[in-house]
Amino acid sequence: MIYTYLKEFMGIHYDYKSTKSAKLMEKQAKREKKLAEKKAKRLAKEGSNKDDNKEKVLDASKPITLDFLTNPNKE
């Protein structure tokens, strides 16, 4: 009878301590998931930038000629 009275009196806050650890674990999992998504997105973006930079690098052993600069079909 006292238990029922306390439950009605305390309301939804009665089980706060018993669910606190589960809620904290859910929050941390959600935070880690969000960070992993951000990291994957950043790595994908950086990866595409690195590929573009590799294509633009010129060979230092070749001389730069006028034909090379004006040729629209560059390799």
GIMOHU-V129833 format. One record per run of one state. SS is the DSSP state (helix for helix, strand for strand, loop for the rest). FROM is the first residue (numbers start at 1). LEN is the number of residues. If there is no record, write none. Layout:
[[SS	FROM	LEN] [SS	FROM	LEN]]
This chain:
[[loop	1	1] [helix	2	55] [loop	57	9] [helix	66	5] [loop	71	5]]
